[in-house]
Amino acid sequence: MQLSKRTQYGIRAMVCLADAYQRGYLQTKELAAREGLPTKFLESILSALTRGKFLASKIGASGGYRLARAPRDILISDIVNRLEGKKITEEDAETFAQERPGEVAVRLIQAQLSGAVRGVLSTMTLAQLAEQITQQARGGQMYYI
């Protein structure tokens, strides 16, 4: 499975907004600069996420975008489904009457891969993804106090 640029950029923006969740609104230009994304394309993505109730927007000098709810309450699968415009985590119901054994094998593997992708995306929250990013930045080391 390959995520579209739209979805990749949307996830990058959502991670950035999750990092700034406690601070409030971020403007599109700041988000674009932080992640190195094209501003016009990002505006389109943020608009779609706002219509999907993932983001709240505010007009004005102190405005911009922020998460509409806590990162722990946003599933990655919901973001992906919103931005892809179709349910990429759904399997095709199409079957073939006279499949060859090799075709059956490929279809079975693809079904298992789709199931694994659905499992990961539907259980991972934006907060968990942000935590994994923080751990990566620390070199994968976890510190307990």
Order of alpha helices (4+ residues) and beta strands (2+ residues): alpha-alpha-alpha-beta-beta-alpha-alpha-alpha
